[in-house]
Amino acid sequence: IVRSPYDYPQYYLVAPWAYACLAAYMFFLILTGFPINFLTLYVTIEHKKLRTPLNYILLNLAISDLFMVFGGFTTTMYTSLHGYFVFGRLGCNLEGFFATLGGEMGLWSLVVLAFERWMVVCKPMSNFRFGENHAIMGVVFTWIMALSCAAPPLVGWSRYIPEGMQCSCGVDYYTRVPGVNNESFVIYMFIVHFWIPFFVIFFCYGRLVCTVKEAAAQQQESETTQRAEREVTRMCVIMVIGFLICWTPYASVAWWI
């Protein structure tokens, strides 16, 4: 019997122990995610030397992770202990919004981080000097892009519904309810919030690696330069692969369904 995920435990989907495991996993994410990101904010605020424009986007990334901790992980832990989404439709909209907002802020923070590194290291504009105003613009941009993904389901373009084990809410990418326009929203998300970020990150870090290799080639006898080249290359590869690991499964499933 299919029962409302807002009113009854969903134990017909999976056994109760699976919900307990989900709650334990969410608790683990809270225990690790909150201290790390809170300390990032605290240490940066306390130490003036760390409050540089290039670190603004890292602070924004920490804030986005805290959105996920409080808006997503905490809610999911509580609801999984009950076996269904106990906060009703309004709670589902709020949880879906804040979880999506945090995730998208994190995604676009990685995009801005790659772009800023490209601007500073590769210097595509010779007279450009990265400053505080540019850093603030980058942070504001991440919020605008995150809201452009998280807000539409609240006003009729797609919607937030319980997903998976029905203990958390996300964008409805697997039903075709008339008037909700889920298909067009999924296409929009796939292009604007996956392919464009991937292209920008790949391009910026690709150019960064090329620039560092060119500099290293001019100083082949310098061990320090060669080591820096290897470190930068490793960092760029990790950032691109990390982005793909985090976002490709979700984007692929949403597109395929």
Sequence and secondary structure as in RCSB ss.txt:
>XXXX:A:sequence
IVRSPYDYPQYYLVAPWAYACLAAYMFFLILTGFPINFLTLYVTIEHKKLRTPLNYILLNLAISDLFMVFGGFTT
TMYTSLHGYFVFGRLGCNLEGFFATLGGEMGLWSLVVLAFERWMVVCKPMSNFRFGENHAIMGVVFTWIMALSCA
APPLVGWSRYIPEGMQCSCGVDYYTRVPGVNNESFVIYMFIVHFWIPFFVIFFCYGRLVCTVKEAAAQQQESETT
QRAEREVTRMCVIMVIGFLICWTPYASVAWWI
>XXXX:A:secstr
    TTTS  TTTS HHHHHHHHHHHHHHHHHHHHHHHHHHHHHHH GGG  HHHHHHHHHHHHHHHHIIIIIHH
HHHHHHHTS TTHHHHHHHHHHHHHHHHHHHHHHHHHHHHHHHHHHH SSTT    HHHHHHHHHHHHHHHHHHH
SGGGTTSS EEEETTTTEEEE  S   TTT HHHHHHHHHIIIIIHHHHHHHHHHHHHHHHHHHHHHHTTT HHH
HHHHHHHHHHHHHHHHHHHHHHHHHHHHHHH 
